[in-house]
Amino acid sequence: MGTISSESPTRFERLADVLALMPDVIARLLADHTSDSSGRCRGCTRPGTGYPAAVHPCTLHRLATMALIARKRTNHS
Ligand SMILES: [Zn+2]
């Protein structure tokens, strides 16, 4: 059964590694996907309504955070 951890990198982690090469995209994601006053993500709105739908931190915010960590780990500059 799938757990989100260990052994080989998950697709999520590989995506974060790719994103680590794009600091402008990381910055954009972190700027757009912030928490609103009720703990929802401002960037992940329900289509057509503009109403925040996802609980923060959302998947994209976590991905951007992982990319930042990957950047530091692999020492991109
Ligand atoms: Zn979001």
N, CA, C, O and the ligand as a Tripos MOL2 file, in Angstrom:
@<TRIPOS>MOLECULE
protein
  309   307    78     0     0
PROTEIN
NO_CHARGES

@<TRIPOS>ATOM
      1 N           0.8250   -1.1880    0.0000 N.3       1 MET1
      2 CA          0.0000    0.0000    0.0000 C.3       1 MET1
      3 C           0.8670    1.2480    0.0000 C.2       1 MET1
      4 O           1.9420    1.2550    0.5990 O.2       1 MET1
      5 N           0.4240    2.2740   -0.6470 N.am      2 GLY2
      6 CA          1.2650    3.4530   -0.8060 C.3       2 GLY2
      7 C           1.3000    4.3470    0.4130 C.2       2 GLY2
      8 O           0.2690    4.7710    0.9350 O.2       2 GLY2
      9 N           2.5000    4.6180    0.8460 N.am      3 THR3
     10 CA          2.6750    5.6510    1.8540 C.3       3 THR3
     11 C           3.4900    6.7670    1.2230 C.2       3 THR3
     12 O           4.2560    6.5380    0.2870 O.2       3 THR3
     13 N           3.3200    7.9680    1.7390 N.am      4 ILE4
     14 CA          4.0710    9.0890    1.1750 C.3       4 ILE4
     15 C           5.3920    9.2260    1.9240 C.2       4 ILE4
     16 O           5.5240   10.0520    2.8280 O.2       4 ILE4
     17 N           6.3620    8.4100    1.5400 N.am      5 SER5
     18 CA          7.6570    8.5030    2.2270 C.3       5 SER5
     19 C           8.7320    7.6650    1.5580 C.2       5 SER5
     20 O           8.5050    7.0560    0.5130 O.2       5 SER5
     21 N           9.8480    7.6430    2.1470 N.am      6 SER6
     22 CA         11.0040    6.7580    1.9600 C.3       6 SER6
     23 C          11.4450    6.3990    0.5450 C.2       6 SER6
     24 O          11.1900    7.1320   -0.4100 O.2       6 SER6
     25 N          12.0730    5.3200    0.4440 N.am      7 GLU7
     26 CA         12.8790    4.7830   -0.6530 C.3       7 GLU7
     27 C          13.0870    5.6770   -1.8770 C.2       7 GLU7
     28 O          13.7370    6.7150   -1.7530 O.2       7 GLU7
     29 N          12.5720    5.3240   -3.0310 N.am      8 SER8
     30 CA         12.8340    6.1290   -4.2170 C.3       8 SER8
     31 C          12.0010    7.4030   -4.2140 C.2       8 SER8
     32 O          10.9180    7.4500   -3.6300 O.2       8 SER8
     33 N          12.5200    8.4330   -4.8730 N.am      9 PRO9
     34 CA         11.7760    9.7070   -4.8870 C.3       9 PRO9
     35 C          10.3980    9.5400   -5.5020 C.2       9 PRO9
     36 O          10.2370    8.8500   -6.5090 O.2       9 PRO9
     37 N           9.4230   10.1640   -4.9030 N.am     10 THR10
     38 CA          8.0890   10.1560   -5.4730 C.3      10 THR10
     39 C           8.0410   11.1380   -6.6400 C.2      10 THR10
     40 O           8.9500   11.9500   -6.8180 O.2      10 THR10
     41 N           6.9920   11.0580   -7.4180 N.am     11 ARG11
     42 CA          6.8270   12.0250   -8.5170 C.3      11 ARG11
     43 C           6.7600   13.4410   -7.9810 C.2      11 ARG11
     44 O           7.2360   14.3920   -8.6020 O.2      11 ARG11
     45 N           6.1500   13.5520   -6.7980 N.am     12 PHE12
     46 CA          6.0380   14.8480   -6.1440 C.3      12 PHE12
     47 C           7.4260   15.4160   -5.8600 C.2      12 PHE12
     48 O           7.6880   16.5950   -6.1010 O.2      12 PHE12
     49 N           8.3090   14.5640   -5.3470 N.am     13 GLU13
     50 CA          9.6740   14.9980   -5.0300 C.3      13 GLU13
     51 C          10.4590   15.3290   -6.2950 C.2      13 GLU13
     52 O          11.2290   16.2890   -6.3230 O.2      13 GLU13
     53 N          10.2610   14.5340   -7.3300 N.am     14 ARG14
     54 CA         10.9640   14.8340   -8.5850 C.3      14 ARG14
     55 C          10.4860   16.1560   -9.1650 C.2      14 ARG14
     56 O          11.2760   16.9200   -9.7210 O.2      14 ARG14
     57 N           9.2030   16.4230   -9.0370 N.am     15 LEU15
     58 CA          8.6690   17.6970   -9.5060 C.3      15 LEU15
     59 C           9.2770   18.8550   -8.7070 C.2      15 LEU15
     60 O           9.5990   19.9050   -9.2640 O.2      15 LEU15
     61 N           9.4270   18.6480   -7.4050 N.am     16 ALA16
     62 CA         10.0470   19.6710   -6.5630 C.3      16 ALA16
     63 C          11.4910   19.9140   -6.9990 C.2      16 ALA16
     64 O          11.9650   21.0490   -6.9970 O.2      16 ALA16
     65 N          12.1860   18.8340   -7.3730 N.am     17 ASP17
     66 CA         13.5740   18.9850   -7.8330 C.3      17 ASP17
     67 C          13.6370   19.7980   -9.1240 C.2      17 ASP17
     68 O          14.5420   20.6130   -9.3070 O.2      17 ASP17
     69 N          12.6800   19.5770  -10.0130 N.am     18 VAL18
     70 CA         12.6280   20.3490  -11.2540 C.3      18 VAL18
     71 C          12.3250   21.8130  -10.9470 C.2      18 VAL18
     72 O          12.9270   22.7280  -11.5090 O.2      18 VAL18
     73 N          11.3830   22.0000  -10.0490 N.am     19 LEU19
     74 CA         10.9840   23.3500   -9.6640 C.3      19 LEU19
     75 C          12.1300   24.0950   -8.9820 C.2      19 LEU19
     76 O          12.2100   25.3220   -9.0380 O.2      19 LEU19
     77 N          13.0060   23.3400   -8.3430 N.am     20 ALA20
     78 CA         14.1560   23.9400   -7.6520 C.3      20 ALA20
     79 C          15.0390   24.7310   -8.6210 C.2      20 ALA20
     80 O          15.7850   25.6200   -8.2100 O.2      20 ALA20
     81 N          14.9460   24.4010   -9.8940 N.am     21 LEU21
     82 CA         15.7390   25.0990  -10.9130 C.3      21 LEU21
     83 C          15.0410   26.3660  -11.4000 C.2      21 LEU21
     84 O          15.5850   27.1130  -12.2120 O.2      21 LEU21
     85 N          13.8360   26.5970  -10.8980 N.am     22 MET22
     86 CA         13.0430   27.7460  -11.3580 C.3      22 MET22
     87 C          12.6220   28.6240  -10.1820 C.2      22 MET22
     88 O          11.4620   28.6040   -9.7720 O.2      22 MET22
     89 N          13.5690   29.3960   -9.6400 N.am     23 PRO23
     90 CA         13.2730   30.2030   -8.4410 C.3      23 PRO23
     91 C          12.1600   31.2100   -8.6500 C.2      23 PRO23
     92 O          11.4540   31.5520   -7.7020 O.2      23 PRO23
     93 N          11.9900   31.6910   -9.8710 N.am     24 ASP24
     94 CA         10.9180   32.6490  -10.1350 C.3      24 ASP24
     95 C           9.5520   31.9910   -9.9800 C.2      24 ASP24
     96 O           8.5980   32.6100   -9.5080 O.2      24 ASP24
     97 N           9.4740   30.7250  -10.3840 N.am     25 VAL25
     98 CA          8.2120   29.9930  -10.2430 C.3      25 VAL25
     99 C           7.9360   29.6890   -8.7700 C.2      25 VAL25
    100 O           6.7970   29.7910   -8.3130 O.2      25 VAL25
    101 N           8.9790   29.3180   -8.0340 N.am     26 ILE26
    102 CA          8.8300   29.0690   -6.6020 C.3      26 ILE26
    103 C           8.2990   30.3190   -5.9170 C.2      26 ILE26
    104 O           7.3640   30.2480   -5.1200 O.2      26 ILE26
    105 N           8.8950   31.4580   -6.2290 N.am     27 ALA27
    106 CA          8.4970   32.7160   -5.6000 C.3      27 ALA27
    107 C           7.0470   33.0390   -5.9240 C.2      27 ALA27
    108 O           6.3010   33.5150   -5.0690 O.2      27 ALA27
    109 N           6.6540   32.7770   -7.1650 N.am     28 ARG28
    110 CA          5.2920   33.0530   -7.5910 C.3      28 ARG28
    111 C           4.2910   32.1690   -6.8590 C.2      28 ARG28
    112 O           3.2400   32.6350   -6.4190 O.2      28 ARG28
    113 N           4.6260   30.9010   -6.7350 N.am     29 LEU29
    114 CA          3.7420   29.9680   -6.0380 C.3      29 LEU29
    115 C           3.5810   30.3580   -4.5750 C.2      29 LEU29
    116 O           2.4740   30.3490   -4.0360 O.2      29 LEU29
    117 N           4.7050   30.7030   -3.9340 N.am     30 LEU30
    118 CA          4.6390   31.0630   -2.5210 C.3      30 LEU30
    119 C           3.8830   32.3720   -2.3230 C.2      30 LEU30
    120 O           3.2390   32.5730   -1.2930 O.2      30 LEU30
    121 N           3.9620   33.2670   -3.3190 N.am     31 ALA31
    122 CA          3.2600   34.5490   -3.2260 C.3      31 ALA31
    123 C           1.7590   34.3760   -3.4510 C.2      31 ALA31
    124 O           0.9470   35.0440   -2.8100 O.2      31 ALA31
    125 N           1.3960   33.4770   -4.3630 N.am     32 ASP32
    126 CA         -0.0180   33.2830   -4.7020 C.3      32 ASP32
    127 C          -0.7400   32.3940   -3.7000 C.2      32 ASP32
    128 O          -1.9110   32.6140   -3.3920 O.2      32 ASP32
    129 N          -0.0340   31.3920   -3.1960 N.am     33 HIS33
    130 CA         -0.6880   30.3920   -2.3570 C.3      33 HIS33
    131 C          -0.4310   30.6750   -0.8810 C.2      33 HIS33
    132 O           0.3310   29.9750   -0.2140 O.2      33 HIS33
    133 N          -1.0860   31.7140   -0.3990 N.am     34 THR34
    134 CA         -0.9810   32.0880    1.0030 C.3      34 THR34
    135 C          -2.2990   31.7920    1.7050 C.2      34 THR34
    136 O          -3.3380   31.6270    1.0660 O.2      34 THR34
    137 N          -2.2360   31.7290    3.0230 N.am     35 SER35
    138 CA         -3.4300   31.4390    3.8090 C.3      35 SER35
    139 C          -4.2880   32.6860    3.9710 C.2      35 SER35
    140 O          -3.7700   33.7800    4.1960 O.2      35 SER35
    141 N          -5.6010   32.5170    3.8560 N.am     36 ASP36
    142 CA         -6.4810   33.6440    4.1630 C.3      36 ASP36
    143 C          -6.8660   33.5790    5.6460 C.2      36 ASP36
    144 O          -6.3410   32.7440    6.3830 O.2      36 ASP36
    145 N          -7.7630   34.4410    6.0790 N.am     37 SER37
    146 CA         -8.0640   34.5490    7.5070 C.3      37 SER37
    147 C          -8.7360   33.3040    8.0750 C.2      37 SER37
    148 O          -8.7580   33.1110    9.2910 O.2      37 SER37
    149 N          -9.2860   32.4560    7.2010 N.am     38 SER38
    150 CA         -9.9560   31.2510    7.6880 C.3      38 SER38
    151 C          -9.1530   29.9830    7.4160 C.2      38 SER38
    152 O          -9.6760   28.8730    7.5130 O.2      38 SER38
    153 N          -7.8440   30.1650    7.0640 N.am     39 GLY39
    154 CA         -6.9800   29.0090    6.8790 C.3      39 GLY39
    155 C          -7.1350   28.3230    5.5330 C.2      39 GLY39
    156 O          -6.7470   27.1660    5.3700 O.2      39 GLY39
    157 N          -7.6980   29.0340    4.5770 N.am     40 ARG40
    158 CA         -7.8350   28.4840    3.2210 C.3      40 ARG40
    159 C          -6.7970   29.1260    2.3160 C.2      40 ARG40
    160 O          -6.3070   30.2220    2.5890 O.2      40 ARG40
    161 N          -6.4640   28.4230    1.2220 N.am     41 CYS41
    162 CA         -5.4660   28.9510    0.3010 C.3      41 CYS41
    163 C          -6.0950   29.9570   -0.6570 C.2      41 CYS41
    164 O          -7.0900   29.6650   -1.3200 O.2      41 CYS41
    165 N          -5.4910   31.1540   -0.7180 N.am     42 ARG42
    166 CA         -5.9870   32.1880   -1.6280 C.3      42 ARG42
    167 C          -5.7610   31.8100   -3.0890 C.2      42 ARG42
    168 O          -6.4810   32.2820   -3.9680 O.2      42 ARG42
    169 N          -4.7630   30.9610   -3.3560 N.am     43 GLY43
    170 CA         -4.4120   30.6100   -4.7350 C.3      43 GLY43
    171 C          -5.2580   29.4840   -5.2900 C.2      43 GLY43
    172 O          -5.4330   29.3760   -6.5040 O.2      43 GLY43
    173 N          -5.7890   28.6390   -4.4110 N.am     44 CYS44
    174 CA         -6.5510   27.4770   -4.8630 C.3      44 CYS44
    175 C          -8.0400   27.7340   -4.7120 C.2      44 CYS44
    176 O          -8.6770   27.2370   -3.7830 O.2      44 CYS44
    177 N          -8.5840   28.5080   -5.6250 N.am     45 THR45
    178 CA        -10.0000   28.8430   -5.5430 C.3      45 THR45
    179 C         -10.8440   27.8290   -6.2880 C.2      45 THR45
    180 O         -10.3800   27.1530   -7.2060 O.2      45 THR45
    181 N         -12.0820   27.7420   -5.8710 N.am     46 ARG46
    182 CA        -13.0410   26.8770   -6.5540 C.3      46 ARG46
    183 C         -13.3090   27.4840   -7.9340 C.2      46 ARG46
    184 O         -13.6440   28.6640   -8.0380 O.2      46 ARG46
    185 N         -13.1630   26.6820   -8.9910 N.am     47 PRO47
    186 CA        -13.3250   27.2350  -10.3460 C.3      47 PRO47
    187 C         -14.6600   27.9440  -10.5310 C.2      47 PRO47
    188 O         -15.7170   27.4090  -10.1960 O.2      47 PRO47
    189 N         -14.5940   29.1540  -11.0680 N.am     48 GLY48
    190 CA        -15.7990   29.8830  -11.3820 C.3      48 GLY48
    191 C         -16.3540   30.7340  -10.2550 C.2      48 GLY48
    192 O         -17.2240   31.5760  -10.4740 O.2      48 GLY48
    193 N         -15.8440   30.5120   -9.0330 N.am     49 THR49
    194 CA        -16.4000   31.2460   -7.8980 C.3      49 THR49
    195 C         -15.3970   32.2050   -7.2690 C.2      49 THR49
    196 O         -15.7840   33.2100   -6.6720 O.2      49 THR49
    197 N         -14.0940   31.8910   -7.4050 N.am     50 GLY50
    198 CA        -13.0810   32.6970   -6.7520 C.3      50 GLY50
    199 C         -13.0450   32.4620   -5.2620 C.2      50 GLY50
    200 O         -12.3410   33.1610   -4.5320 O.2      50 GLY50
    201 N         -13.8100   31.4700   -4.8000 N.am     51 TYR51
    202 CA        -13.8630   31.1900   -3.3750 C.3      51 TYR51
    203 C         -12.7480   30.2150   -3.0020 C.2      51 TYR51
    204 O         -12.6150   29.1650   -3.6310 O.2      51 TYR51
    205 N         -11.9410   30.5490   -1.9820 N.am     52 PRO52
    206 CA        -10.8480   29.6550   -1.5870 C.3      52 PRO52
    207 C         -11.3600   28.2690   -1.2370 C.2      52 PRO52
    208 O         -12.2600   28.1300   -0.4080 O.2      52 PRO52
    209 N         -10.7920   27.2360   -1.8630 N.am     53 ALA53
    210 CA        -11.3260   25.8910   -1.7200 C.3      53 ALA53
    211 C         -10.4340   24.9580   -0.9140 C.2      53 ALA53
    212 O         -10.9280   24.0710   -0.2180 O.2      53 ALA53
    213 N          -9.1240   25.1520   -1.0050 N.am     54 ALA54
    214 CA         -8.2090   24.1950   -0.3880 C.3      54 ALA54
    215 C          -7.7390   24.6770    0.9760 C.2      54 ALA54
    216 O          -7.5570   25.8730    1.2060 O.2      54 ALA54
    217 N          -7.5480   23.7210    1.8690 N.am     55 VAL55
    218 CA         -6.9880   24.0490    3.1720 C.3      55 VAL55
    219 C          -5.5030   24.3720    2.9920 C.2      55 VAL55
    220 O          -4.7770   23.6550    2.3030 O.2      55 VAL55
    221 N          -5.0710   25.4540    3.6200 N.am     56 HIS56
    222 CA         -3.6680   25.8410    3.5440 C.3      56 HIS56
    223 C          -2.8740   25.1450    4.6420 C.2      56 HIS56
    224 O          -3.4120   24.9930    5.7390 O.2      56 HIS56
    225 N          -1.6130   24.7040    4.4250 N.am     57 PRO57
    226 CA         -0.8870   24.7990    3.1680 C.3      57 PRO57
    227 C          -1.3680   23.7850    2.1360 C.2      57 PRO57
    228 O          -1.4970   22.5940    2.4200 O.2      57 PRO57
    229 N          -1.6290   24.2830    0.9390 N.am     58 CYS58
    230 CA         -2.1410   23.4420   -0.1340 C.3      58 CYS58
    231 C          -0.9990   22.6710   -0.7890 C.2      58 CYS58
    232 O           0.1700   22.8480   -0.4430 O.2      58 CYS58
    233 N          -1.3550   21.8240   -1.7290 N.am     59 THR59
    234 CA         -0.3640   20.9990   -2.4180 C.3      59 THR59
    235 C           0.6950   21.8510   -3.1050 C.2      59 THR59
    236 O           1.8840   21.5440   -3.0250 O.2      59 THR59
    237 N           0.2760   22.9120   -3.7770 N.am     60 LEU60
    238 CA          1.2390   23.7370   -4.5170 C.3      60 LEU60
    239 C           2.1750   24.4810   -3.5680 C.2      60 LEU60
    240 O           3.3600   24.6470   -3.8560 O.2      60 LEU60
    241 N           1.6350   24.9240   -2.4410 N.am     61 HIS61
    242 CA          2.4910   25.6060   -1.4740 C.3      61 HIS61
    243 C           3.5180   24.6440   -0.9060 C.2      61 HIS61
    244 O           4.6870   24.9960   -0.7470 O.2      61 HIS61
    245 N           3.0820   23.4270   -0.6010 N.am     62 ARG62
    246 CA          4.0090   22.4240   -0.0730 C.3      62 ARG62
    247 C           5.0540   22.0500   -1.1190 C.2      62 ARG62
    248 O           6.2200   21.8250   -0.7940 O.2      62 ARG62
    249 N           4.6200   21.9860   -2.3880 N.am     63 LEU63
    250 CA          5.5530   21.6880   -3.4650 C.3      63 LEU63
    251 C           6.6190   22.7780   -3.5710 C.2      63 LEU63
    252 O           7.8050   22.4770   -3.7080 O.2      63 LEU63
    253 N           6.2020   24.0300   -3.5100 N.am     64 ALA64
    254 CA          7.1420   25.1460   -3.5880 C.3      64 ALA64
    255 C           8.1030   25.1390   -2.4000 C.2      64 ALA64
    256 O           9.2870   25.4450   -2.5440 O.2      64 ALA64
    257 N           7.5790   24.7870   -1.2270 N.am     65 THR65
    258 CA          8.4330   24.7090   -0.0420 C.3      65 THR65
    259 C           9.4670   23.5960   -0.1970 C.2      65 THR65
    260 O          10.6350   23.7660    0.1520 O.2      65 THR65
    261 N           9.0190   22.4520   -0.7260 N.am     66 MET66
    262 CA          9.9460   21.3440   -0.9790 C.3      66 MET66
    263 C          11.0190   21.7480   -1.9760 C.2      66 MET66
    264 O          12.1840   21.3770   -1.8330 O.2      66 MET66
    265 N          10.6200   22.5120   -2.9880 N.am     67 ALA67
    266 CA         11.5710   22.9650   -4.0040 C.3      67 ALA67
    267 C          12.6140   23.8930   -3.3940 C.2      67 ALA67
    268 O          13.7910   23.8400   -3.7500 O.2      67 ALA67
    269 N          12.1720   24.7380   -2.4760 N.am     68 LEU68
    270 CA         13.1090   25.6270   -1.7850 C.3      68 LEU68
    271 C          14.1350   24.8180   -1.0050 C.2      68 LEU68
    272 O          15.3280   25.1200   -1.0250 O.2      68 LEU68
    273 N          13.6530   23.7790   -0.3130 N.am     69 ILE69
    274 CA         14.5420   22.9180    0.4700 C.3      69 ILE69
    275 C          15.5000   22.1730   -0.4650 C.2      69 ILE69
    276 O          16.6890   22.0430   -0.1770 O.2      69 ILE69
    277 N          14.9610   21.6880   -1.5910 N.am     70 ALA70
    278 CA         15.7990   20.9850   -2.5650 C.3      70 ALA70
    279 C          16.8740   21.9070   -3.1190 C.2      70 ALA70
    280 O          18.0050   21.4850   -3.3600 O.2      70 ALA70
    281 N          16.5120   23.1660   -3.3170 N.am     71 ARG71
    282 CA         17.4620   24.1650   -3.8040 C.3      71 ARG71
    283 C          18.6360   24.3180   -2.8510 C.2      71 ARG71
    284 O          19.7930   24.3620   -3.2690 O.2      71 ARG71
    285 N          18.3180   24.3990   -1.5600 N.am     72 LYS72
    286 CA         19.3700   24.5560   -0.5610 C.3      72 LYS72
    287 C          20.2230   23.2940   -0.4850 C.2      72 LYS72
    288 O          21.4480   23.3580   -0.3780 O.2      72 LYS72
    289 N          19.5430   22.1330   -0.5440 N.am     73 ARG73
    290 CA         20.2420   20.8570   -0.4210 C.3      73 ARG73
    291 C          21.2210   20.6530   -1.5710 C.2      73 ARG73
    292 O          22.3460   20.2000   -1.3620 O.2      73 ARG73
    293 N          20.7950   20.9860   -2.7770 N.am     74 THR74
    294 CA         21.6400   20.7290   -3.9390 C.3      74 THR74
    295 C          22.4710   21.9390   -4.3130 C.2      74 THR74
    296 O          23.2540   21.9020   -5.2620 O.2      74 THR74
    297 N          22.2930   23.0110   -3.5580 N.am     75 ASN75
    298 CA         23.1300   24.2020   -3.7100 C.3      75 ASN75
    299 C          23.0760   24.8190   -5.0980 C.2      75 ASN75
    300 O          24.1080   25.2000   -5.6520 O.2      75 ASN75
    301 N          21.8850   24.9190   -5.6570 N.am     76 HIS76
    302 CA         21.7280   25.6800   -6.8980 C.3      76 HIS76
    303 C          21.9270   27.1530   -6.5870 C.2      76 HIS76
    304 O          21.6510   27.6110   -5.4780 O.2      76 HIS76
    305 N          22.3980   27.8720   -7.5580 N.am     77 SER77
    306 CA         22.5270   29.3110   -7.3110 C.3      77 SER77
    307 C          22.2100   30.0930   -8.5650 C.2      77 SER77
    308 O          22.2640   31.3220   -8.5550 O.2      77 SER77
    309 ZN         -2.8960   26.8610   -3.1390 Zn       78 ZN78
@<TRIPOS>BOND
     1     1     2 1
     2     2     3 1
     3     3     4 2
     4     3     5 am
     5     5     6 1
     6     6     7 1
     7     7     8 2
     8     7     9 am
     9     9    10 1
    10    10    11 1
    11    11    12 2
    12    11    13 am
    13    13    14 1
    14    14    15 1
    15    15    16 2
    16    15    17 am
    17    17    18 1
    18    18    19 1
    19    19    20 2
    20    19    21 am
    21    21    22 1
    22    22    23 1
    23    23    24 2
    24    23    25 am
    25    25    26 1
    26    26    27 1
    27    27    28 2
    28    27    29 am
    29    29    30 1
    30    30    31 1
    31    31    32 2
    32    31    33 am
    33    33    34 1
    34    34    35 1
    35    35    36 2
    36    35    37 am
    37    37    38 1
    38    38    39 1
    39    39    40 2
    40    39    41 am
    41    41    42 1
    42    42    43 1
    43    43    44 2
    44    43    45 am
    45    45    46 1
    46    46    47 1
    47    47    48 2
    48    47    49 am
    49    49    50 1
    50    50    51 1
    51    51    52 2
    52    51    53 am
    53    53    54 1
    54    54    55 1
    55    55    56 2
    56    55    57 am
    57    57    58 1
    58    58    59 1
    59    59    60 2
    60    59    61 am
    61    61    62 1
    62    62    63 1
    63    63    64 2
    64    63    65 am
    65    65    66 1
    66    66    67 1
    67    67    68 2
    68    67    69 am
    69    69    70 1
    70    70    71 1
    71    71    72 2
    72    71    73 am
    73    73    74 1
    74    74    75 1
    75    75    76 2
    76    75    77 am
    77    77    78 1
    78    78    79 1
    79    79    80 2
    80    79    81 am
    81    81    82 1
    82    82    83 1
    83    83    84 2
    84    83    85 am
    85    85    86 1
    86    86    87 1
    87    87    88 2
    88    87    89 am
    89    89    90 1
    90    90    91 1
    91    91    92 2
    92    91    93 am
    93    93    94 1
    94    94    95 1
    95    95    96 2
    96    95    97 am
    97    97    98 1
    98    98    99 1
    99    99   100 2
   100    99   101 am
   101   101   102 1
   102   102   103 1
   103   103   104 2
   104   103   105 am
   105   105   106 1
   106   106   107 1
   107   107   108 2
   108   107   109 am
   109   109   110 1
   110   110   111 1
   111   111   112 2
   112   111   113 am
   113   113   114 1
   114   114   115 1
   115   115   116 2
   116   115   117 am
   117   117   118 1
   118   118   119 1
   119   119   120 2
   120   119   121 am
   121   121   122 1
   122   122   123 1
   123   123   124 2
   124   123   125 am
   125   125   126 1
   126   126   127 1
   127   127   128 2
   128   127   129 am
   129   129   130 1
   130   130   131 1
   131   131   132 2
   132   131   133 am
   133   133   134 1
   134   134   135 1
   135   135   136 2
   136   135   137 am
   137   137   138 1
   138   138   139 1
   139   139   140 2
   140   139   141 am
   141   141   142 1
   142   142   143 1
   143   143   144 2
   144   143   145 am
   145   145   146 1
   146   146   147 1
   147   147   148 2
   148   147   149 am
   149   149   150 1
   150   150   151 1
   151   151   152 2
   152   151   153 am
   153   153   154 1
   154   154   155 1
   155   155   156 2
   156   155   157 am
   157   157   158 1
   158   158   159 1
   159   159   160 2
   160   159   161 am
   161   161   162 1
   162   162   163 1
   163   163   164 2
   164   163   165 am
   165   165   166 1
   166   166   167 1
   167   167   168 2
   168   167   169 am
   169   169   170 1
   170   170   171 1
   171   171   172 2
   172   171   173 am
   173   173   174 1
   174   174   175 1
   175   175   176 2
   176   175   177 am
   177   177   178 1
   178   178   179 1
   179   179   180 2
   180   179   181 am
   181   181   182 1
   182   182   183 1
   183   183   184 2
   184   183   185 am
   185   185   186 1
   186   186   187 1
   187   187   188 2
   188   187   189 am
   189   189   190 1
   190   190   191 1
   191   191   192 2
   192   191   193 am
   193   193   194 1
   194   194   195 1
   195   195   196 2
   196   195   197 am
   197   197   198 1
   198   198   199 1
   199   199   200 2
   200   199   201 am
   201   201   202 1
   202   202   203 1
   203   203   204 2
   204   203   205 am
   205   205   206 1
   206   206   207 1
   207   207   208 2
   208   207   209 am
   209   209   210 1
   210   210   211 1
   211   211   212 2
   212   211   213 am
   213   213   214 1
   214   214   215 1
   215   215   216 2
   216   215   217 am
   217   217   218 1
   218   218   219 1
   219   219   220 2
   220   219   221 am
   221   221   222 1
   222   222   223 1
   223   223   224 2
   224   223   225 am
   225   225   226 1
   226   226   227 1
   227   227   228 2
   228   227   229 am
   229   229   230 1
   230   230   231 1
   231   231   232 2
   232   231   233 am
   233   233   234 1
   234   234   235 1
   235   235   236 2
   236   235   237 am
   237   237   238 1
   238   238   239 1
   239   239   240 2
   240   239   241 am
   241   241   242 1
   242   242   243 1
   243   243   244 2
   244   243   245 am
   245   245   246 1
   246   246   247 1
   247   247   248 2
   248   247   249 am
   249   249   250 1
   250   250   251 1
   251   251   252 2
   252   251   253 am
   253   253   254 1
   254   254   255 1
   255   255   256 2
   256   255   257 am
   257   257   258 1
   258   258   259 1
   259   259   260 2
   260   259   261 am
   261   261   262 1
   262   262   263 1
   263   263   264 2
   264   263   265 am
   265   265   266 1
   266   266   267 1
   267   267   268 2
   268   267   269 am
   269   269   270 1
   270   270   271 1
   271   271   272 2
   272   271   273 am
   273   273   274 1
   274   274   275 1
   275   275   276 2
   276   275   277 am
   277   277   278 1
   278   278   279 1
   279   279   280 2
   280   279   281 am
   281   281   282 1
   282   282   283 1
   283   283   284 2
   284   283   285 am
   285   285   286 1
   286   286   287 1
   287   287   288 2
   288   287   289 am
   289   289   290 1
   290   290   291 1
   291   291   292 2
   292   291   293 am
   293   293   294 1
   294   294   295 1
   295   295   296 2
   296   295   297 am
   297   297   298 1
   298   298   299 1
   299   299   300 2
   300   299   301 am
   301   301   302 1
   302   302   303 1
   303   303   304 2
   304   303   305 am
   305   305   306 1
   306   306   307 1
   307   307   308 2
@<TRIPOS>SUBSTRUCTURE
     1 MET1         2 RESIDUE 1 A MET
     2 GLY2         6 RESIDUE 1 A GLY
     3 THR3        10 RESIDUE 1 A THR
     4 ILE4        14 RESIDUE 1 A ILE
     5 SER5        18 RESIDUE 1 A SER
     6 SER6        22 RESIDUE 1 A SER
     7 GLU7        26 RESIDUE 1 A GLU
     8 SER8        30 RESIDUE 1 A SER
     9 PRO9        34 RESIDUE 1 A PRO
    10 THR10       38 RESIDUE 1 A THR
    11 ARG11       42 RESIDUE 1 A ARG
    12 PHE12       46 RESIDUE 1 A PHE
    13 GLU13       50 RESIDUE 1 A GLU
    14 ARG14       54 RESIDUE 1 A ARG
    15 LEU15       58 RESIDUE 1 A LEU
    16 ALA16       62 RESIDUE 1 A ALA
    17 ASP17       66 RESIDUE 1 A ASP
    18 VAL18       70 RESIDUE 1 A VAL
    19 LEU19       74 RESIDUE 1 A LEU
    20 ALA20       78 RESIDUE 1 A ALA
    21 LEU21       82 RESIDUE 1 A LEU
    22 MET22       86 RESIDUE 1 A MET
    23 PRO23       90 RESIDUE 1 A PRO
    24 ASP24       94 RESIDUE 1 A ASP
    25 VAL25       98 RESIDUE 1 A VAL
    26 ILE26      102 RESIDUE 1 A ILE
    27 ALA27      106 RESIDUE 1 A ALA
    28 ARG28      110 RESIDUE 1 A ARG
    29 LEU29      114 RESIDUE 1 A LEU
    30 LEU30      118 RESIDUE 1 A LEU
    31 ALA31      122 RESIDUE 1 A ALA
    32 ASP32      126 RESIDUE 1 A ASP
    33 HIS33      130 RESIDUE 1 A HIS
    34 THR34      134 RESIDUE 1 A THR
    35 SER35      138 RESIDUE 1 A SER
    36 ASP36      142 RESIDUE 1 A ASP
    37 SER37      146 RESIDUE 1 A SER
    38 SER38      150 RESIDUE 1 A SER
    39 GLY39      154 RESIDUE 1 A GLY
    40 ARG40      158 RESIDUE 1 A ARG
    41 CYS41      162 RESIDUE 1 A CYS
    42 ARG42      166 RESIDUE 1 A ARG
    43 GLY43      170 RESIDUE 1 A GLY
    44 CYS44      174 RESIDUE 1 A CYS
    45 THR45      178 RESIDUE 1 A THR
    46 ARG46      182 RESIDUE 1 A ARG
    47 PRO47      186 RESIDUE 1 A PRO
    48 GLY48      190 RESIDUE 1 A GLY
    49 THR49      194 RESIDUE 1 A THR
    50 GLY50      198 RESIDUE 1 A GLY
    51 TYR51      202 RESIDUE 1 A TYR
    52 PRO52      206 RESIDUE 1 A PRO
    53 ALA53      210 RESIDUE 1 A ALA
    54 ALA54      214 RESIDUE 1 A ALA
    55 VAL55      218 RESIDUE 1 A VAL
    56 HIS56      222 RESIDUE 1 A HIS
    57 PRO57      226 RESIDUE 1 A PRO
    58 CYS58      230 RESIDUE 1 A CYS
    59 THR59      234 RESIDUE 1 A THR
    60 LEU60      238 RESIDUE 1 A LEU
    61 HIS61      242 RESIDUE 1 A HIS
    62 ARG62      246 RESIDUE 1 A ARG
    63 LEU63      250 RESIDUE 1 A LEU
    64 ALA64      254 RESIDUE 1 A ALA
    65 THR65      258 RESIDUE 1 A THR
    66 MET66      262 RESIDUE 1 A MET
    67 ALA67      266 RESIDUE 1 A ALA
    68 LEU68      270 RESIDUE 1 A LEU
    69 ILE69      274 RESIDUE 1 A ILE
    70 ALA70      278 RESIDUE 1 A ALA
    71 ARG71      282 RESIDUE 1 A ARG
    72 LYS72      286 RESIDUE 1 A LYS
    73 ARG73      290 RESIDUE 1 A ARG
    74 THR74      294 RESIDUE 1 A THR
    75 ASN75      298 RESIDUE 1 A ASN
    76 HIS76      302 RESIDUE 1 A HIS
    77 SER77      306 RESIDUE 1 A SER
    78 ZN78       309 GROUP 0 **** ****
